[in-house]
Each structure stands twice: as structure tokens, then as C-alpha cells.
Amino acid sequence: MKHLFIAVLVSLLLAGCGKSYCARDRQAAQASHRFDAITAGMKREAVIEKLGGAKSKTEQGRLRWEDRYDAENYTSLEVGFDQTDAAVFIEKNERKQDVR
């Protein structure tokens, strides 16, 4: 009886998660995990080694990475470096809009 209850509970939980939304949520979690690995004091070379080349550079000279899941949803990271190439500014932004 206990196994039946667990099976029904899991089925109900999975039924509420559309395929594309689950994939987007997995992608967002992976990006968030990668971006969370960047910490103050890391050298520019180490950040680029972990994340690959930056997608763009801001007007303030910060490097910007962005993972997009569709036209409206993304996770982005901006990192600013000082004169010694150490990370001194780190800002992560996420937009996950549920349009079910």
C-alpha cells in the first residue's frame, strides 16, 4: 500500500510538469549552479576557464554570460574585475516566467 501511495504521488507531481517547463527548469538549475561557482577574488582566467568566453561586455567593462531557455527566460551573470584581474563584482540575474 505504501508503494502504491508513493507511485500515485510521484505521478501527480510529474503530471503537473510539462515537458518544456521541466527542461527549462533543469537548464536554469544547471546555469545557476555553474554561475554560483564564481566567487569574489577569482582570477579572470579561472572564471573564463569555468564558464567559457563571455557573451558580451557591459558599458562598465564587466563581462557578461547568459544562458537563454526561450525568448523570455534566462539566467545571466556579470563579473567585474579589478586591476589585478580578480573578480570584485558578481551579479546573477534570473528570469523564469511560467506561462502555463
C-alpha positions as CSV (number, residue, x, y, z in Angstrom):
1,M,0.0,0.0,0.0
2,K,2.9,2.3,0.8
3,H,4.4,1.8,-2.6
4,L,1.1,2.5,-4.3
5,F,0.8,5.7,-2.4
6,I,4.3,6.8,-3.5
7,A,3.7,5.8,-7.1
8,V,0.5,7.9,-7.2
9,L,2.2,10.8,-5.5
10,V,5.1,10.8,-8.0
11,S,2.6,10.5,-10.9
12,L,0.7,13.5,-9.7
13,L,3.8,15.6,-9.3
14,L,5.1,14.7,-12.7
15,A,1.7,15.3,-14.4
16,G,1.9,19.0,-13.4
17,C,5.3,19.5,-15.1
18,G,5.0,20.0,-18.8
19,K,8.0,18.6,-20.8
20,S,9.3,22.0,-21.9
21,Y,8.9,23.6,-18.5
22,C,10.8,20.7,-16.8
23,A,13.6,21.0,-19.4
24,R,13.8,24.8,-18.9
25,D,13.9,24.3,-15.1
26,R,16.7,21.8,-15.5
27,Q,18.7,24.2,-17.7
28,A,18.1,27.1,-15.3
29,A,19.3,24.9,-12.4
30,Q,22.5,23.9,-14.3
31,A,23.2,27.5,-15.3
32,S,22.6,28.7,-11.7
33,H,24.9,26.0,-10.4
34,R,27.7,27.0,-12.8
35,F,27.3,30.7,-12.1
36,D,27.2,30.1,-8.3
37,A,30.7,28.6,-8.6
38,I,32.1,32.1,-9.4
39,T,33.3,33.8,-6.2
40,A,34.9,37.1,-5.3
41,G,38.7,37.1,-5.7
42,M,38.7,34.5,-8.6
43,K,41.0,35.5,-11.3
44,R,39.7,36.4,-14.8
45,E,41.4,33.4,-16.3
46,A,39.8,31.0,-13.8
47,V,36.3,32.5,-14.4
48,I,36.7,32.1,-18.2
49,E,38.0,28.6,-17.8
50,K,34.9,27.7,-15.8
51,L,32.3,29.5,-18.0
52,G,33.9,29.8,-21.4
53,G,34.1,33.1,-23.3
54,A,31.8,35.8,-22.2
55,K,28.8,36.6,-24.3
56,S,29.2,40.3,-24.1
57,K,30.9,43.2,-22.2
58,T,28.8,45.8,-20.4
59,E,29.4,49.6,-20.6
60,Q,31.1,49.4,-17.2
61,G,33.6,46.9,-18.6
62,R,32.1,43.8,-16.9
63,L,32.0,40.5,-18.6
64,R,28.5,39.0,-19.1
65,W,27.4,35.4,-19.5
66,E,23.9,34.4,-20.4
67,D,22.0,31.2,-20.8
68,R,18.6,31.6,-22.5
69,Y,15.9,28.9,-22.4
70,D,13.4,30.6,-24.6
71,A,12.6,34.2,-25.7
72,E,11.8,35.4,-22.2
73,N,13.6,33.2,-19.7
74,Y,17.3,33.3,-18.9
75,T,20.0,33.2,-16.2
76,S,22.8,35.8,-16.6
77,L,26.0,36.6,-14.7
78,E,28.0,39.8,-14.8
79,V,31.5,39.8,-13.4
80,G,33.7,42.9,-12.9
81,F,37.4,42.6,-12.3
82,D,39.9,44.9,-10.6
83,Q,43.4,45.9,-11.9
84,T,44.8,42.6,-10.7
85,D,42.2,40.6,-12.7
86,A,40.4,39.5,-9.5
87,A,36.6,39.3,-9.5
88,V,35.3,42.2,-7.4
89,F,31.7,42.5,-8.7
90,I,29.4,39.5,-9.2
91,E,25.7,39.8,-10.1
92,K,23.5,36.9,-11.1
93,N,20.0,37.5,-12.6
94,E,17.3,35.0,-13.4
95,R,14.0,35.3,-15.2
96,K,11.8,32.3,-15.1
97,Q,8.3,33.2,-16.2
98,D,5.7,30.5,-16.0
99,V,3.2,30.9,-18.9
100,R,1.2,27.7,-18.4
